Amino acid sequence: MIKTISFNELRRIKESLPEGSIHRIADELHTTVQTVRNYFGGTDYEYGSNCGLHIEPGPDGGCVVLDDTTILEMAEKILEESRTQS
């Protein structure tokens, strides 16, 4: 599923994740931690791959088109879990 989101919103989601969430997502998807970081705007492609993230300049950090929302959906699920545990 393709989704469009602002770059700043994508970063806010990443920064809101509880400690260890990036590792949890990487483990569950059998991918590298750096690939998950790249999904949230990182650019280290030597140790991680591109996850179909396309950034276009614009307001609020620009427009990000996500080709696959799996990592975003997992992050939102983790955020919801952390809210219900609080």
Phi and psi in degrees as GROMACS dihedral restraints (atoms count N, CA, C in turn):
[ dihedral_restraints ]
;  ai    aj    ak    al  type     phi  dphi    fc
    3     4     5     6     1   -89.6    20    10
    4     5     6     7     1   139.0    20    10
    6     7     8     9     1  -139.5    20    10
    7     8     9    10     1   143.6    20    10
    9    10    11    12     1  -111.0    20    10
   10    11    12    13     1   133.4    20    10
   12    13    14    15     1  -147.4    20    10
   13    14    15    16     1   155.5    20    10
   15    16    17    18     1   -76.1    20    10
   16    17    18    19     1   150.1    20    10
   18    19    20    21     1   -60.0    20    10
   19    20    21    22     1   -42.0    20    10
   21    22    23    24     1   -63.9    20    10
   22    23    24    25     1   -36.1    20    10
   24    25    26    27     1   -67.1    20    10
   25    26    27    28     1   -41.1    20    10
   27    28    29    30     1   -60.7    20    10
   28    29    30    31     1   -42.9    20    10
   30    31    32    33     1   -66.5    20    10
   31    32    33    34     1   -37.5    20    10
   33    34    35    36     1   -62.1    20    10
   34    35    36    37     1   -40.2    20    10
   36    37    38    39     1   -62.2    20    10
   37    38    39    40     1   -48.0    20    10
   39    40    41    42     1   -58.7    20    10
   40    41    42    43     1   -46.7    20    10
   42    43    44    45     1   -69.2    20    10
   43    44    45    46     1   -20.1    20    10
   45    46    47    48     1   -84.4    20    10
   46    47    48    49     1   -13.5    20    10
   48    49    50    51     1   -66.6    20    10
   49    50    51    52     1   140.5    20    10
   51    52    53    54     1   -64.3    20    10
   52    53    54    55     1   158.2    20    10
   54    55    56    57     1   -52.0    20    10
   55    56    57    58     1   134.4    20    10
   57    58    59    60     1    88.7    20    10
   58    59    60    61     1    -3.8    20    10
   60    61    62    63     1   -66.7    20    10
   61    62    63    64     1   -38.3    20    10
   63    64    65    66     1   -62.1    20    10
   64    65    66    67     1   -43.6    20    10
   66    67    68    69     1   -64.5    20    10
   67    68    69    70     1   -40.4    20    10
   69    70    71    72     1   -61.5    20    10
   70    71    72    73     1   -45.2    20    10
   72    73    74    75     1   -62.5    20    10
   73    74    75    76     1   -46.2    20    10
   75    76    77    78     1   -59.9    20    10
   76    77    78    79     1   -44.2    20    10
   78    79    80    81     1   -62.9    20    10
   79    80    81    82     1   -46.0    20    10
   81    82    83    84     1   -66.8    20    10
   82    83    84    85     1   -29.2    20    10
   84    85    86    87     1   -97.7    20    10
   85    86    87    88     1     2.1    20    10
   87    88    89    90     1    54.0    20    10
   88    89    90    91     1    49.6    20    10
   90    91    92    93     1  -133.6    20    10
   91    92    93    94     1   179.2    20    10
   93    94    95    96     1   -84.7    20    10
   94    95    96    97     1   155.1    20    10
   96    97    98    99     1   -61.0    20    10
   97    98    99   100     1   -39.4    20    10
   99   100   101   102     1   -65.4    20    10
  100   101   102   103     1   -32.8    20    10
  102   103   104   105     1   -62.9    20    10
  103   104   105   106     1   -40.7    20    10
  105   106   107   108     1   -66.5    20    10
  106   107   108   109     1   -41.7    20    10
  108   109   110   111     1   -61.8    20    10
  109   110   111   112     1   -40.6    20    10
  111   112   113   114     1   -61.9    20    10
  112   113   114   115     1   -34.9    20    10
  114   115   116   117     1   -59.6    20    10
  115   116   117   118     1   -36.1    20    10
  117   118   119   120     1   -91.7    20    10
  118   119   120   121     1    18.2    20    10
  120   121   122   123     1   110.7    20    10
  121   122   123   124     1    -1.1    20    10
  123   124   125   126     1   -68.2    20    10
  124   125   126   127     1   165.5    20    10
  126   127   128   129     1  -136.3    20    10
  127   128   129   130     1    27.8    20    10
  129   130   131   132     1   -94.2    20    10
  130   131   132   133     1    91.2    20    10
  132   133   134   135     1   -90.7    20    10
  133   134   135   136     1    -1.5    20    10
  135   136   137   138     1   -71.3    20    10
  136   137   138   139     1   -37.5    20    10
  138   139   140   141     1  -110.8    20    10
  139   140   141   142     1    -2.0    20    10
  141   142   143   144     1  -144.7    20    10
  142   143   144   145     1   167.1    20    10
  144   145   146   147     1  -111.8    20    10
  145   146   147   148     1   170.7    20    10
  147   148   149   150     1   -81.0    20    10
  148   149   150   151     1   135.8    20    10
  150   151   152   153     1  -107.9    20    10
  151   152   153   154     1    32.9    20    10
  153   154   155   156     1    74.2    20    10
  154   155   156   157     1    42.3    20    10
  156   157   158   159     1  -105.1    20    10
  157   158   159   160     1   121.9    20    10
  159   160   161   162     1  -123.1    20    10
  160   161   162   163     1   119.9    20    10
  162   163   164   165     1  -109.3    20    10
  163   164   165   166     1   129.5    20    10
  165   166   167   168     1  -115.1    20    10
  166   167   168   169     1   132.7    20    10
  168   169   170   171     1   -58.8    20    10
  169   170   171   172     1   149.0    20    10
  171   172   173   174     1   165.9    20    10
  172   173   174   175     1  -173.6    20    10
  174   175   176   177     1   -65.8    20    10
  175   176   177   178     1   157.5    20    10
  177   178   179   180     1    60.4    20    10
  178   179   180   181     1    37.0    20    10
  180   181   182   183     1    86.4    20    10
  181   182   183   184     1    -4.4    20    10
  183   184   185   186     1   102.9    20    10
  184   185   186   187     1   175.3    20    10
  186   187   188   189     1  -102.8    20    10
  187   188   189   190     1   130.1    20    10
  189   190   191   192     1  -112.7    20    10
  190   191   192   193     1   127.3    20    10
  192   193   194   195     1  -105.9    20    10
  193   194   195   196     1   120.4    20    10
  195   196   197   198     1  -101.0    20    10
  196   197   198   199     1   119.6    20    10
  198   199   200   201     1   -71.2    20    10
  199   200   201   202     1   -29.8    20    10
  201   202   203   204     1  -135.5    20    10
  202   203   204   205     1   125.1    20    10
  204   205   206   207     1   -96.7    20    10
  205   206   207   208     1    10.3    20    10
  207   208   209   210     1   -57.3    20    10
  208   209   210   211     1   -48.4    20    10
  210   211   212   213     1   -65.2    20    10
  211   212   213   214     1   -42.4    20    10
  213   214   215   216     1   -60.9    20    10
  214   215   216   217     1   -44.1    20    10
  216   217   218   219     1   -63.9    20    10
  217   218   219   220     1   -38.7    20    10
  219   220   221   222     1   -65.4    20    10
  220   221   222   223     1   -41.1    20    10
  222   223   224   225     1   -62.8    20    10
  223   224   225   226     1   -43.2    20    10
  225   226   227   228     1   -64.5    20    10
  226   227   228   229     1   -37.1    20    10
  228   229   230   231     1   -63.9    20    10
  229   230   231   232     1   -43.6    20    10
  231   232   233   234     1   -63.6    20    10
  232   233   234   235     1   -41.9    20    10
  234   235   236   237     1   -61.3    20    10
  235   236   237   238     1   -41.5    20    10
  237   238   239   240     1   -64.6    20    10
  238   239   240   241     1   -41.5    20    10
  240   241   242   243     1   -60.1    20    10
  241   242   243   244     1   -42.6    20    10
  243   244   245   246     1   -68.8    20    10
  244   245   246   247     1   -32.0    20    10
  246   247   248   249     1   -68.7    20    10
  247   248   249   250     1   -40.3    20    10
  249   250   251   252     1   -74.8    20    10
  250   251   252   253     1   -21.6    20    10
  252   253   254   255     1   -83.0    20    10
  253   254   255   256     1   -17.3    20    10
